[in-house]
Amino acid sequence: MIVGGESKDRKEQILTEARALFSRLRFRKCTTEDIASACGITKAALYHYFKNKEQIFTEVVNREGSLLIREIRKAVDSRSNPTDRLRAFIMTRFEKIKNLLNLYRISQATGRELLPAAEACRTKFFDQEARMLVSILQEGVKIGEFRKIRAGLVARTVIAAFQGIESYFLLSEDTQTVAEAMQETLSLFSHGLVEERRG
């Protein structure tokens, strides 16, 4: 019989090993046998904790999403004005998501590549991000730092634009250039493209 503490520790071990395997092998190539072997348990023992590989993957992605949201929230809350909060939101997301490959991959996946459970994770995560960004934008509008905008639409557009830039992560090792592209795009969002004429 497995006692509560031992069961919790084993579940944590499974999720830790699975996260590393999914990151390295990706979901489709990683098997329950791989995960059980990495944990030093049988496949039958693995099924005592999780009903299938999809459930393990969903839990891994949910944890990565929660971690990223906490990191973004911490960075945003440490800034004093909406412009700095917007910058903290975008740059923290950029810096942290590259270390959360499972979450990153579901954020970039399309159509048949995505499991229904992973689609639900992605939707939940996107909605959390959008709510946080809407709050920043609305605060900026309220105090006159940002012009009047449709905050919900702008938030989703900003997130989608930066997801596109992040897609370079898996194609390019030149993270400095990607970081500079993020900064330039953020500057365009913050200040616009057209030079203001005076006189």
N, C-alpha and C positions, 0 to 999 in steps of 0.2 A: 504493500500500500504506500502511496506517495503522500507525504504530509504537505500542508499548505506552503511553508517556506521553501521546501525543496522543489515543489511544483512551480512556484513563481521563479525561482532561480533557473530551473531548467528551461522554462518558457523564455526568459530573458536571453539565455545562451542560444537558444534556437533562433531567436530574432536577430541577435548580433551576428551569428554565423551566416544566416540567410541573407542579411543585408549585404555583407561582403561578397557572398557568392553571386547574388543578383547583380551587384555592381560590376563584377568581373565578367560573368558569363552571360548576363542578361536573363530575363525571365524565361524565355522559351528553351534555352539550352540548359538551364539549371534544373536539376531533378530533385525529387524528395530524397532519393538515395544520396545525392551529393550533400544535402543539408544534414541528413541523419549521420552520415559518415563524418562530416566536419564536427558534429557534436559528440561523436563517440557513442551513439545510440543506434538502435535498430529502427528500420522504417516503421515497424508496428508501434514502437514506443513514440515515434514522432507523431503518429496519428492520435495518440492519447491527448496531445496538446492542441493540435490543429487538424481540421478535417481534410484539408488538401493544400496544395502549393499556392493556389489563388488566395486562400485565407491568410497564409503567411505573408505573401507579397503585399496584400492589402494593408495588413498591420504594419509592415515595414514602411510603406509609402505614407500611411497616416502619421506615423511617428516622425518621419523626415519632414512632412508638411507642418506638423505642430512645432517642431524645432525651429524651422525657418520662420514661421509666424512669430514665435517668441523673440527671435533675434532681431527681426525687423521692428517689432513693437518696442523693444528695448532701445534700439537706435533712434527711432522716431521720437519716443518719449524723452530722450536726452537733449532734444533740440528745442529752441525757444520760439521759433517762428515758422509759419507754413512753408516758406521757400526752403529753409534748411531741413524741414521735416520731409518735404518732397524729395530733396536730394538724398537724405538718409535712407528713405524708403527704397529708392531705385538702386543706389550703390550698395546697400547692405544686401538686398536681394541678389544683385549681381555677384557680389563677393561670396555669399554663403551657398547659393544653389549649386555652384560648380562642385562642391564637396558632397552634394546629396544627389548622386547620379540616378537613383531609382525615381525620385521625384522629378528630376530634370527630364528624364526620358519620357515619363507619362505626360509631362507638360508639353512635350514636342510631338508626341505620337498622334496619329490620325487614323480614323476609320477602323479597319479590321485589325490594326496593330494593337488596339486597346481592349483590354478585358472590361466587361461591364462594371466590375467592382473597382477597377482602376479609373474608369471614367467617372464614377461617383466620387472617388477621392479627388480627382482633378477638379471637378466642379465645386466641391466643398472648399478646396484650397483657393481656387480662383475667386470664389465669392468672399472668402475671408480677406484676401488681398484687396479686392475691389472695395469692400466696406471700409477698410482702413484708409485707402487712398481717397475715397469719397469724403471721409471725415476731414482729411487734410485740406482738400480742395475747398470744401464748404467753409472751413475756418478761414482760409485765405480770402475767399470772396466776402465773407462777413466783415472782416476787418479792413477790406479795401486793398489788400496786398495782391490779389488776383482779380482780373476782370470777371464780369458775370458770365458764367458758363453753365452748361448742363453737366453737373459734377459726375453723375453716374455714367454718362456716355464718355466723357473725357477720361475717367478712371479706367474704364475697360479698354479704351483705345490706347492709353499709355501702357498698360500692362501688355497688351498684344504686341505693340511696337517693340517693347524691350524684350519680349520673348523671342521675337525674330532676331534681334541682335545677339541674344544669348545662344542662338542656334550655332553660331560660329565656334562655340566651345568645343564641340566634337569634331569640327573640321579644321580648326587652327590651334596651334600651340602658342600663338603670339597673343597672350592674354593682355599684354600692355596695349597693343593696338585696339583690342576689343574694349578695354577699359576707357581708352581715349574716345572711341566711338560712342560709348555710353555717356561720357561727360558732354560731348558735343551735342548729342541728341537731347540730353537733359537740358542743356542750355537753350536749345531751340524751343523746347516745351515751355521753359520758364520765361524767356525773353522775346520769343518770336523771331522770324527770319528777316522781316523788312526793317531797314534802318529808319528810325524816327527822324523826320526832317524838321528842323527848327527854323523859325523865321518865316 
